[in-house]
Amino acid sequence: HIGEPLLESSRSNLRVIHRQRALTRLERVRRAIESEGVPTQALLKVGRPADEIIAVATAEPTRFVVMGTRGHSPVVAPLLGGVAYDVVRKAPCPVLTTRALRVGSARAARKKRER
């Protein structure tokens, strides 16, 4: 999970709360992915999302990056500064993009398949 940097004027307790919420959400997503049998490493970074993803993919032994997109067209993404667009262009490894699904949506789809 990558969070935008907080303003310097933000109180330190707000930063602690923001970080804890992010860690809680990240852990929930990590568990959901691992429950499907996919080994997962979860990291929490603060900064410009594309830069942080690229930095980790460069520093760590990374086979590929998988990330969700909001569905901006290839024409609109560069204008809006899309994170996925930047990562696809600059990552040192292959990048797989997919339309983002909420964790709850994935569970609902799995239950539907099990019926």
Order of alpha helices (4+ residues) and beta strands (2+ residues): beta-alpha-beta-alpha-beta-alpha-alpha-beta-alpha
